[in-house]
């Protein structure tokens, strides 16, 4: 399993970023995909998840209405559109794949794998 997140950067509060995650090494269309983040000194936190067909999505309360997760099964890509960014969104963002194929979205990091290097998002006030 190889996952590579990209698209992070430095943005002012209220701005937007779009993260991308390129996936390989597994049959992408069989797995629920997700985004997590880790701020300095904090635990890894679930941000958003999307089911294997793209129909079902789940978001952390802290990002609902601001972030949108999507996927392109033909390209083995998952995306995270982040709008109205806040300083508290500052973190390293990781994409991940559920451990088990055709399983639902769960927020516990232990249920996921393939974190990769992540991409830094910094939101200035």
Phi and psi in radians as a Rosetta constraint file:
Dihedral C 1 N 2 CA 2 C 2 CIRCULARHARMONIC -2.233 0.35
Dihedral N 2 CA 2 C 2 N 3 CIRCULARHARMONIC 2.193 0.35
Dihedral C 2 N 3 CA 3 C 3 CIRCULARHARMONIC -2.282 0.35
Dihedral N 3 CA 3 C 3 N 4 CIRCULARHARMONIC 2.265 0.35
Dihedral C 3 N 4 CA 4 C 4 CIRCULARHARMONIC -2.254 0.35
Dihedral N 4 CA 4 C 4 N 5 CIRCULARHARMONIC 1.934 0.35
Dihedral C 4 N 5 CA 5 C 5 CIRCULARHARMONIC -1.506 0.35
Dihedral N 5 CA 5 C 5 N 6 CIRCULARHARMONIC 2.576 0.35
Dihedral C 5 N 6 CA 6 C 6 CIRCULARHARMONIC -2.652 0.35
Dihedral N 6 CA 6 C 6 N 7 CIRCULARHARMONIC 2.975 0.35
Dihedral C 6 N 7 CA 7 C 7 CIRCULARHARMONIC 1.820 0.35
Dihedral N 7 CA 7 C 7 N 8 CIRCULARHARMONIC -0.038 0.35
Dihedral C 7 N 8 CA 8 C 8 CIRCULARHARMONIC -1.242 0.35
Dihedral N 8 CA 8 C 8 N 9 CIRCULARHARMONIC 3.048 0.35
Dihedral C 8 N 9 CA 9 C 9 CIRCULARHARMONIC 2.943 0.35
Dihedral N 9 CA 9 C 9 N 10 CIRCULARHARMONIC -2.929 0.35
Dihedral C 9 N 10 CA 10 C 10 CIRCULARHARMONIC -1.803 0.35
Dihedral N 10 CA 10 C 10 N 11 CIRCULARHARMONIC 2.239 0.35
Dihedral C 10 N 11 CA 11 C 11 CIRCULARHARMONIC -2.491 0.35
Dihedral N 11 CA 11 C 11 N 12 CIRCULARHARMONIC 2.643 0.35
Dihedral C 11 N 12 CA 12 C 12 CIRCULARHARMONIC -1.380 0.35
Dihedral N 12 CA 12 C 12 N 13 CIRCULARHARMONIC 2.697 0.35
Dihedral C 12 N 13 CA 13 C 13 CIRCULARHARMONIC -0.936 0.35
Dihedral N 13 CA 13 C 13 N 14 CIRCULARHARMONIC 2.395 0.35
Dihedral C 13 N 14 CA 14 C 14 CIRCULARHARMONIC 1.621 0.35
Dihedral N 14 CA 14 C 14 N 15 CIRCULARHARMONIC -0.198 0.35
Dihedral C 14 N 15 CA 15 C 15 CIRCULARHARMONIC -1.446 0.35
Dihedral N 15 CA 15 C 15 N 16 CIRCULARHARMONIC -3.048 0.35
Dihedral C 15 N 16 CA 16 C 16 CIRCULARHARMONIC -2.331 0.35
Dihedral N 16 CA 16 C 16 N 17 CIRCULARHARMONIC 2.664 0.35
Dihedral C 16 N 17 CA 17 C 17 CIRCULARHARMONIC -2.508 0.35
Dihedral N 17 CA 17 C 17 N 18 CIRCULARHARMONIC 2.677 0.35
Dihedral C 17 N 18 CA 18 C 18 CIRCULARHARMONIC -2.149 0.35
Dihedral N 18 CA 18 C 18 N 19 CIRCULARHARMONIC 2.055 0.35
Dihedral C 18 N 19 CA 19 C 19 CIRCULARHARMONIC -1.610 0.35
Dihedral N 19 CA 19 C 19 N 20 CIRCULARHARMONIC 2.563 0.35
Dihedral C 19 N 20 CA 20 C 20 CIRCULARHARMONIC -2.199 0.35
Dihedral N 20 CA 20 C 20 N 21 CIRCULARHARMONIC 2.676 0.35
Dihedral C 20 N 21 CA 21 C 21 CIRCULARHARMONIC -2.412 0.35
Dihedral N 21 CA 21 C 21 N 22 CIRCULARHARMONIC 2.061 0.35
Dihedral C 21 N 22 CA 22 C 22 CIRCULARHARMONIC -1.628 0.35
Dihedral N 22 CA 22 C 22 N 23 CIRCULARHARMONIC 2.306 0.35
Dihedral C 22 N 23 CA 23 C 23 CIRCULARHARMONIC -2.100 0.35
Dihedral N 23 CA 23 C 23 N 24 CIRCULARHARMONIC 2.547 0.35
Dihedral C 23 N 24 CA 24 C 24 CIRCULARHARMONIC -2.751 0.35
Dihedral N 24 CA 24 C 24 N 25 CIRCULARHARMONIC 2.894 0.35
Dihedral C 24 N 25 CA 25 C 25 CIRCULARHARMONIC 1.564 0.35
Dihedral N 25 CA 25 C 25 N 26 CIRCULARHARMONIC 0.067 0.35
Dihedral C 25 N 26 CA 26 C 26 CIRCULARHARMONIC -2.741 0.35
Dihedral N 26 CA 26 C 26 N 27 CIRCULARHARMONIC 2.941 0.35
Dihedral C 26 N 27 CA 27 C 27 CIRCULARHARMONIC -1.440 0.35
Dihedral N 27 CA 27 C 27 N 28 CIRCULARHARMONIC 1.709 0.35
Dihedral C 27 N 28 CA 28 C 28 CIRCULARHARMONIC -0.958 0.35
Dihedral N 28 CA 28 C 28 N 29 CIRCULARHARMONIC -0.773 0.35
Dihedral C 28 N 29 CA 29 C 29 CIRCULARHARMONIC -1.172 0.35
Dihedral N 29 CA 29 C 29 N 30 CIRCULARHARMONIC -0.058 0.35
Dihedral C 29 N 30 CA 30 C 30 CIRCULARHARMONIC -1.720 0.35
Dihedral N 30 CA 30 C 30 N 31 CIRCULARHARMONIC -0.070 0.35
Dihedral C 30 N 31 CA 31 C 31 CIRCULARHARMONIC -2.158 0.35
Dihedral N 31 CA 31 C 31 N 32 CIRCULARHARMONIC 2.428 0.35
Dihedral C 31 N 32 CA 32 C 32 CIRCULARHARMONIC -1.185 0.35
Dihedral N 32 CA 32 C 32 N 33 CIRCULARHARMONIC 2.397 0.35
Dihedral C 32 N 33 CA 33 C 33 CIRCULARHARMONIC -2.058 0.35
Dihedral N 33 CA 33 C 33 N 34 CIRCULARHARMONIC 2.709 0.35
Dihedral C 33 N 34 CA 34 C 34 CIRCULARHARMONIC -2.595 0.35
Dihedral N 34 CA 34 C 34 N 35 CIRCULARHARMONIC 2.937 0.35
Dihedral C 34 N 35 CA 35 C 35 CIRCULARHARMONIC -2.143 0.35
Dihedral N 35 CA 35 C 35 N 36 CIRCULARHARMONIC 2.380 0.35
Dihedral C 35 N 36 CA 36 C 36 CIRCULARHARMONIC -2.216 0.35
Dihedral N 36 CA 36 C 36 N 37 CIRCULARHARMONIC 2.911 0.35
Dihedral C 36 N 37 CA 37 C 37 CIRCULARHARMONIC -2.540 0.35
Dihedral N 37 CA 37 C 37 N 38 CIRCULARHARMONIC 2.692 0.35
Dihedral C 37 N 38 CA 38 C 38 CIRCULARHARMONIC -2.370 0.35
Dihedral N 38 CA 38 C 38 N 39 CIRCULARHARMONIC 2.037 0.35
Dihedral C 38 N 39 CA 39 C 39 CIRCULARHARMONIC -1.523 0.35
Dihedral N 39 CA 39 C 39 N 40 CIRCULARHARMONIC 2.743 0.35
Dihedral C 39 N 40 CA 40 C 40 CIRCULARHARMONIC -0.945 0.35
Dihedral N 40 CA 40 C 40 N 41 CIRCULARHARMONIC 2.235 0.35
Dihedral C 40 N 41 CA 41 C 41 CIRCULARHARMONIC 1.351 0.35
Dihedral N 41 CA 41 C 41 N 42 CIRCULARHARMONIC 0.078 0.35
Dihedral C 41 N 42 CA 42 C 42 CIRCULARHARMONIC -1.994 0.35
Dihedral N 42 CA 42 C 42 N 43 CIRCULARHARMONIC 2.881 0.35
Dihedral C 42 N 43 CA 43 C 43 CIRCULARHARMONIC -1.361 0.35
Dihedral N 43 CA 43 C 43 N 44 CIRCULARHARMONIC 2.790 0.35
Dihedral C 43 N 44 CA 44 C 44 CIRCULARHARMONIC -1.121 0.35
Dihedral N 44 CA 44 C 44 N 45 CIRCULARHARMONIC 2.360 0.35
Dihedral C 44 N 45 CA 45 C 45 CIRCULARHARMONIC -2.166 0.35
Dihedral N 45 CA 45 C 45 N 46 CIRCULARHARMONIC 2.339 0.35
Dihedral C 45 N 46 CA 46 C 46 CIRCULARHARMONIC -1.162 0.35
Dihedral N 46 CA 46 C 46 N 47 CIRCULARHARMONIC 2.368 0.35
Dihedral C 46 N 47 CA 47 C 47 CIRCULARHARMONIC -1.956 0.35
Dihedral N 47 CA 47 C 47 N 48 CIRCULARHARMONIC -0.925 0.35
Dihedral C 47 N 48 CA 48 C 48 CIRCULARHARMONIC -2.802 0.35
Dihedral N 48 CA 48 C 48 N 49 CIRCULARHARMONIC 2.680 0.35
Dihedral C 48 N 49 CA 49 C 49 CIRCULARHARMONIC -2.455 0.35
Dihedral N 49 CA 49 C 49 N 50 CIRCULARHARMONIC 2.713 0.35
Dihedral C 49 N 50 CA 50 C 50 CIRCULARHARMONIC -2.459 0.35
Dihedral N 50 CA 50 C 50 N 51 CIRCULARHARMONIC 2.296 0.35
Dihedral C 50 N 51 CA 51 C 51 CIRCULARHARMONIC -1.167 0.35
Dihedral N 51 CA 51 C 51 N 52 CIRCULARHARMONIC 2.960 0.35
Dihedral C 51 N 52 CA 52 C 52 CIRCULARHARMONIC -1.137 0.35
Dihedral N 52 CA 52 C 52 N 53 CIRCULARHARMONIC -0.432 0.35
Dihedral C 52 N 53 CA 53 C 53 CIRCULARHARMONIC -1.595 0.35
Dihedral N 53 CA 53 C 53 N 54 CIRCULARHARMONIC -0.227 0.35
Dihedral C 53 N 54 CA 54 C 54 CIRCULARHARMONIC 1.554 0.35
Dihedral N 54 CA 54 C 54 N 55 CIRCULARHARMONIC -0.027 0.35
Dihedral C 54 N 55 CA 55 C 55 CIRCULARHARMONIC -1.348 0.35
Dihedral N 55 CA 55 C 55 N 56 CIRCULARHARMONIC -0.741 0.35
Dihedral C 55 N 56 CA 56 C 56 CIRCULARHARMONIC -1.704 0.35
Dihedral N 56 CA 56 C 56 N 57 CIRCULARHARMONIC 2.362 0.35
Dihedral C 56 N 57 CA 57 C 57 CIRCULARHARMONIC -2.378 0.35
Dihedral N 57 CA 57 C 57 N 58 CIRCULARHARMONIC 2.654 0.35
Dihedral C 57 N 58 CA 58 C 58 CIRCULARHARMONIC -2.442 0.35
Dihedral N 58 CA 58 C 58 N 59 CIRCULARHARMONIC 2.484 0.35
Dihedral C 58 N 59 CA 59 C 59 CIRCULARHARMONIC -2.275 0.35
Dihedral N 59 CA 59 C 59 N 60 CIRCULARHARMONIC 2.607 0.35
Dihedral C 59 N 60 CA 60 C 60 CIRCULARHARMONIC -1.158 0.35
Dihedral N 60 CA 60 C 60 N 61 CIRCULARHARMONIC 2.575 0.35
Dihedral C 60 N 61 CA 61 C 61 CIRCULARHARMONIC -0.988 0.35
Dihedral N 61 CA 61 C 61 N 62 CIRCULARHARMONIC -0.585 0.35
Dihedral C 61 N 62 CA 62 C 62 CIRCULARHARMONIC -1.203 0.35
Dihedral N 62 CA 62 C 62 N 63 CIRCULARHARMONIC -0.287 0.35
Dihedral C 62 N 63 CA 63 C 63 CIRCULARHARMONIC -2.093 0.35
Dihedral N 63 CA 63 C 63 N 64 CIRCULARHARMONIC -0.061 0.35
Dihedral C 63 N 64 CA 64 C 64 CIRCULARHARMONIC -0.983 0.35
Dihedral N 64 CA 64 C 64 N 65 CIRCULARHARMONIC 2.352 0.35
Dihedral C 64 N 65 CA 65 C 65 CIRCULARHARMONIC 1.489 0.35
Dihedral N 65 CA 65 C 65 N 66 CIRCULARHARMONIC -0.203 0.35
Dihedral C 65 N 66 CA 66 C 66 CIRCULARHARMONIC -2.007 0.35
Dihedral N 66 CA 66 C 66 N 67 CIRCULARHARMONIC -0.611 0.35
Dihedral C 66 N 67 CA 67 C 67 CIRCULARHARMONIC -1.888 0.35
Dihedral N 67 CA 67 C 67 N 68 CIRCULARHARMONIC 2.584 0.35
Dihedral C 67 N 68 CA 68 C 68 CIRCULARHARMONIC -2.356 0.35
Dihedral N 68 CA 68 C 68 N 69 CIRCULARHARMONIC 2.182 0.35
Dihedral C 68 N 69 CA 69 C 69 CIRCULARHARMONIC -1.731 0.35
Dihedral N 69 CA 69 C 69 N 70 CIRCULARHARMONIC 2.482 0.35
Dihedral C 69 N 70 CA 70 C 70 CIRCULARHARMONIC -2.597 0.35
Dihedral N 70 CA 70 C 70 N 71 CIRCULARHARMONIC 2.946 0.35
Dihedral C 70 N 71 CA 71 C 71 CIRCULARHARMONIC -2.570 0.35
Dihedral N 71 CA 71 C 71 N 72 CIRCULARHARMONIC 2.745 0.35
Dihedral C 71 N 72 CA 72 C 72 CIRCULARHARMONIC -2.256 0.35
Dihedral N 72 CA 72 C 72 N 73 CIRCULARHARMONIC 1.747 0.35
Dihedral C 72 N 73 CA 73 C 73 CIRCULARHARMONIC -1.190 0.35
Dihedral N 73 CA 73 C 73 N 74 CIRCULARHARMONIC -0.419 0.35
Dihedral C 73 N 74 CA 74 C 74 CIRCULARHARMONIC -1.244 0.35
Dihedral N 74 CA 74 C 74 N 75 CIRCULARHARMONIC -0.470 0.35
Dihedral C 74 N 75 CA 75 C 75 CIRCULARHARMONIC -1.878 0.35
Dihedral N 75 CA 75 C 75 N 76 CIRCULARHARMONIC 0.003 0.35
Dihedral C 75 N 76 CA 76 C 76 CIRCULARHARMONIC 0.987 0.35
Dihedral N 76 CA 76 C 76 N 77 CIRCULARHARMONIC 0.766 0.35
Dihedral C 76 N 77 CA 77 C 77 CIRCULARHARMONIC -2.198 0.35
Dihedral N 77 CA 77 C 77 N 78 CIRCULARHARMONIC 2.537 0.35
Dihedral C 77 N 78 CA 78 C 78 CIRCULARHARMONIC -2.232 0.35
Dihedral N 78 CA 78 C 78 N 79 CIRCULARHARMONIC 2.551 0.35
Dihedral C 78 N 79 CA 79 C 79 CIRCULARHARMONIC -2.247 0.35
Dihedral N 79 CA 79 C 79 N 80 CIRCULARHARMONIC 2.737 0.35
Dihedral C 79 N 80 CA 80 C 80 CIRCULARHARMONIC -2.381 0.35
Dihedral N 80 CA 80 C 80 N 81 CIRCULARHARMONIC 1.861 0.35
Dihedral C 80 N 81 CA 81 C 81 CIRCULARHARMONIC -1.501 0.35
Dihedral N 81 CA 81 C 81 N 82 CIRCULARHARMONIC 2.133 0.35
Dihedral C 81 N 82 CA 82 C 82 CIRCULARHARMONIC -2.051 0.35
Dihedral N 82 CA 82 C 82 N 83 CIRCULARHARMONIC 2.031 0.35
Dihedral C 82 N 83 CA 83 C 83 CIRCULARHARMONIC -2.021 0.35
Dihedral N 83 CA 83 C 83 N 84 CIRCULARHARMONIC 2.849 0.35
Dihedral C 83 N 84 CA 84 C 84 CIRCULARHARMONIC 0.828 0.35
Dihedral N 84 CA 84 C 84 N 85 CIRCULARHARMONIC 0.909 0.35
Dihedral C 84 N 85 CA 85 C 85 CIRCULARHARMONIC -1.153 0.35
Dihedral N 85 CA 85 C 85 N 86 CIRCULARHARMONIC 2.556 0.35
Dihedral C 85 N 86 CA 86 C 86 CIRCULARHARMONIC -2.114 0.35
Dihedral N 86 CA 86 C 86 N 87 CIRCULARHARMONIC 2.730 0.35
Dihedral C 86 N 87 CA 87 C 87 CIRCULARHARMONIC -0.964 0.35
Dihedral N 87 CA 87 C 87 N 88 CIRCULARHARMONIC -0.574 0.35
Dihedral C 87 N 88 CA 88 C 88 CIRCULARHARMONIC -1.249 0.35
Dihedral N 88 CA 88 C 88 N 89 CIRCULARHARMONIC -0.096 0.35
Dihedral C 88 N 89 CA 89 C 89 CIRCULARHARMONIC -1.453 0.35
Dihedral N 89 CA 89 C 89 N 90 CIRCULARHARMONIC -0.119 0.35
Dihedral C 89 N 90 CA 90 C 90 CIRCULARHARMONIC -1.059 0.35
Dihedral N 90 CA 90 C 90 N 91 CIRCULARHARMONIC 2.167 0.35
Dihedral C 90 N 91 CA 91 C 91 CIRCULARHARMONIC -3.121 0.35
Dihedral N 91 CA 91 C 91 N 92 CIRCULARHARMONIC 2.978 0.35
Dihedral C 91 N 92 CA 92 C 92 CIRCULARHARMONIC -1.555 0.35
Dihedral N 92 CA 92 C 92 N 93 CIRCULARHARMONIC 2.236 0.35
Dihedral C 92 N 93 CA 93 C 93 CIRCULARHARMONIC -1.810 0.35
Dihedral N 93 CA 93 C 93 N 94 CIRCULARHARMONIC 2.344 0.35
Dihedral C 93 N 94 CA 94 C 94 CIRCULARHARMONIC -2.157 0.35
Dihedral N 94 CA 94 C 94 N 95 CIRCULARHARMONIC 2.518 0.35
Dihedral C 94 N 95 CA 95 C 95 CIRCULARHARMONIC -1.766 0.35
Dihedral N 95 CA 95 C 95 N 96 CIRCULARHARMONIC 2.731 0.35
Dihedral C 95 N 96 CA 96 C 96 CIRCULARHARMONIC -2.649 0.35
Dihedral N 96 CA 96 C 96 N 97 CIRCULARHARMONIC 2.836 0.35
Dihedral C 96 N 97 CA 97 C 97 CIRCULARHARMONIC -2.090 0.35
Dihedral N 97 CA 97 C 97 N 98 CIRCULARHARMONIC 2.469 0.35
Dihedral C 97 N 98 CA 98 C 98 CIRCULARHARMONIC -1.034 0.35
Dihedral N 98 CA 98 C 98 N 99 CIRCULARHARMONIC 2.559 0.35
Dihedral C 98 N 99 CA 99 C 99 CIRCULARHARMONIC -1.042 0.35
Dihedral N 99 CA 99 C 99 N 100 CIRCULARHARMONIC -0.702 0.35
Dihedral C 99 N 100 CA 100 C 100 CIRCULARHARMONIC -1.957 0.35
Dihedral N 100 CA 100 C 100 N 101 CIRCULARHARMONIC 2.369 0.35
Dihedral C 100 N 101 CA 101 C 101 CIRCULARHARMONIC -1.149 0.35
Dihedral N 101 CA 101 C 101 N 102 CIRCULARHARMONIC 2.645 0.35
Dihedral C 101 N 102 CA 102 C 102 CIRCULARHARMONIC 0.961 0.35
Dihedral N 102 CA 102 C 102 N 103 CIRCULARHARMONIC 0.551 0.35
Dihedral C 102 N 103 CA 103 C 103 CIRCULARHARMONIC -1.866 0.35
Dihedral N 103 CA 103 C 103 N 104 CIRCULARHARMONIC 2.725 0.35
Dihedral C 103 N 104 CA 104 C 104 CIRCULARHARMONIC -1.359 0.35
Dihedral N 104 CA 104 C 104 N 105 CIRCULARHARMONIC -3.135 0.35
Dihedral C 104 N 105 CA 105 C 105 CIRCULARHARMONIC -1.457 0.35
Dihedral N 105 CA 105 C 105 N 106 CIRCULARHARMONIC 2.154 0.35
Dihedral C 105 N 106 CA 106 C 106 CIRCULARHARMONIC -2.291 0.35
Dihedral N 106 CA 106 C 106 N 107 CIRCULARHARMONIC 2.571 0.35
Dihedral C 106 N 107 CA 107 C 107 CIRCULARHARMONIC -1.469 0.35
Dihedral N 107 CA 107 C 107 N 108 CIRCULARHARMONIC -0.193 0.35
Dihedral C 107 N 108 CA 108 C 108 CIRCULARHARMONIC -1.344 0.35
Dihedral N 108 CA 108 C 108 N 109 CIRCULARHARMONIC 2.216 0.35
Dihedral C 108 N 109 CA 109 C 109 CIRCULARHARMONIC -1.050 0.35
Dihedral N 109 CA 109 C 109 N 110 CIRCULARHARMONIC -0.490 0.35
Dihedral C 109 N 110 CA 110 C 110 CIRCULARHARMONIC -1.124 0.35
Dihedral N 110 CA 110 C 110 N 111 CIRCULARHARMONIC -0.326 0.35
Dihedral C 110 N 111 CA 111 C 111 CIRCULARHARMONIC -1.495 0.35
Dihedral N 111 CA 111 C 111 N 112 CIRCULARHARMONIC 0.009 0.35
Dihedral C 111 N 112 CA 112 C 112 CIRCULARHARMONIC -2.152 0.35
Dihedral N 112 CA 112 C 112 N 113 CIRCULARHARMONIC 2.878 0.35
Dihedral C 112 N 113 CA 113 C 113 CIRCULARHARMONIC -2.628 0.35
Dihedral N 113 CA 113 C 113 N 114 CIRCULARHARMONIC 3.008 0.35
Dihedral C 113 N 114 CA 114 C 114 CIRCULARHARMONIC 1.387 0.35
Dihedral N 114 CA 114 C 114 N 115 CIRCULARHARMONIC 0.791 0.35
Dihedral C 114 N 115 CA 115 C 115 CIRCULARHARMONIC -1.157 0.35
Dihedral N 115 CA 115 C 115 N 116 CIRCULARHARMONIC -0.625 0.35
Dihedral C 115 N 116 CA 116 C 116 CIRCULARHARMONIC 1.206 0.35
Dihedral N 116 CA 116 C 116 N 117 CIRCULARHARMONIC -2.906 0.35
Dihedral C 116 N 117 CA 117 C 117 CIRCULARHARMONIC -1.455 0.35
Dihedral N 117 CA 117 C 117 N 118 CIRCULARHARMONIC -0.397 0.35
Dihedral C 117 N 118 CA 118 C 118 CIRCULARHARMONIC 1.394 0.35
Dihedral N 118 CA 118 C 118 N 119 CIRCULARHARMONIC 2.977 0.35
Dihedral C 118 N 119 CA 119 C 119 CIRCULARHARMONIC -2.360 0.35
Dihedral N 119 CA 119 C 119 N 120 CIRCULARHARMONIC 2.353 0.35
Dihedral C 119 N 120 CA 120 C 120 CIRCULARHARMONIC -1.407 0.35
Dihedral N 120 CA 120 C 120 N 121 CIRCULARHARMONIC 2.273 0.35
Dihedral C 120 N 121 CA 121 C 121 CIRCULARHARMONIC -2.061 0.35
Dihedral N 121 CA 121 C 121 N 122 CIRCULARHARMONIC 2.171 0.35
Dihedral C 121 N 122 CA 122 C 122 CIRCULARHARMONIC -2.185 0.35
Dihedral N 122 CA 122 C 122 N 123 CIRCULARHARMONIC 2.149 0.35
Dihedral C 122 N 123 CA 123 C 123 CIRCULARHARMONIC -1.983 0.35
Dihedral N 123 CA 123 C 123 N 124 CIRCULARHARMONIC 2.062 0.35
Dihedral C 123 N 124 CA 124 C 124 CIRCULARHARMONIC -1.620 0.35
Dihedral N 124 CA 124 C 124 N 125 CIRCULARHARMONIC 2.597 0.35
